[in-house]
Amino acid sequence: MSDTVAFDFAVDKAAHTVTITREFDADLSLVWDAFTRADLLDQWLPPHPMTAKTRYQNFRVGGKRFYAMVTPAGEERWAVQEYTAITPKTHFSMYNAFADKDENVELPGSEWNHTFSEQNGTTTVRITVYNESLERMERILEGFTAGMKMSLNNLENLLSTLRAK
């Protein structure tokens, strides 16, 4: 396993996409679980000092995850993810949109494609996020960039803890 991990965050405003490529010093199965199991997602996805709580998740094509990011003051920001394609341990896609606590979706949302590959114990995850609306993408880009960097660092820390068990 390497001492440094690759990380790339690319914005293509013309294509309305953000592409994140990140290596993790962990086996593919462990990284896949961290991206697809609610109990693990809730541990790393929220940027600190926020927390996350999943109301439900059904990881299958057509299934959904309904979850909230929770601020230290207790404010909840809900979102719905609907899984549109799954190839175990190599790829999944979903449509993600903000929602209220009753699961009423706020459109437009964004399409997320995740691909996973492993070489010599290092797993590479590539996430491409397509926004229907350039205006929405530009509005959330600064916070999204900082939040994703924190989240992926949280994931690296969680993976280190899980590897040690």
Secondary structure, DSSP 8 states (H G I E B T S, - for coil): --SS--EEEEEETTTTEEEEEEEESS-HHHHHHHHH-HHHHHHHSS-TT-EEEEEEE--STT-EEEEEEE-TT--EEEEEEEEEEEETTTEEEEEEEEE-TT--EEEEEEEEEEEEEEETTEEEEEEEEEES-HHHHHHHHHHHHHHHHHHHHHHHHHHHHHHH-
